[in-house]
Amino acid sequence: MTTHPFRFLPFLSGVLFLLIAAGWFMVDSALLTQDELRLAGPITLIVLGLLGVAATFRSRK
C-alpha cells in the first residue's frame, strides 16, 4: 500500500472546520459565552496561521 504525502492546507482547513463546529457546540450548550468565544476565535486563527507559516518554511526531504 502506498502512502500519500501529508498536505498541510487540507489539514488546517479541516482543523478550522472542526474548531468552528466546536465553538458553535460550546455556545449552544452554554459552555462558553459569546464574549469568551469572541476572544477564542482570533487566538485560534492566529495559531492556525502560525502553523501554516511554519509548514511553508519546513524543509522538504
N, C-alpha and C positions, 0 to 999 in steps of 0.2 A: 504494500500500500504506500503510495507516495503522499508526502505531506506538502502542503502549500505554505509559502512564506507568510509570516504574520504581517498583517496590514493594520497600521495604526488608525487610519481615518475611519474605516468602518467600526473598529473597536471603540474609538472615542465617541462616535455617533451613537452607538448602542448604549454606552455608559451614560451619555447625555439623556437619551430617551428614558432609561431606567431611573435616573435621578429626577426627571420631570414627573414621571409616574409616582415615584416615592414621595415627592413633595406634595403632589395632589392628594395622595392617600393620607399623609400625615395631617394635612389641613382638614380633610374631610372627616377624619376620625378624631379630631381635636387634640392631636399630639403636639402640633405646632400652631402658633397663631400666624396671622398674615404678616405681622411685623417681624417675627422670627424668620419666616420664610423669605421675606424681603432682604434680610441680611445673608441668609444661607445661599440664595441664588447666585449673587455675584461672586461669592467666595468659591462656589463650585465651578463657575465658568472660568475664573482665574486659574484655578488648579488644573482644569482640563486644558486650558491654553498653554500653561507651562509644560504639561505633559506632551502636548503637540509640538512645542518648540524643541523640547528635549529629544523627541523622536526624530525630528528633522535633522538635528545635528549628530545623531547617533551614527557611528561608523558602520558601514556595511561590510560584511566579510564574505 
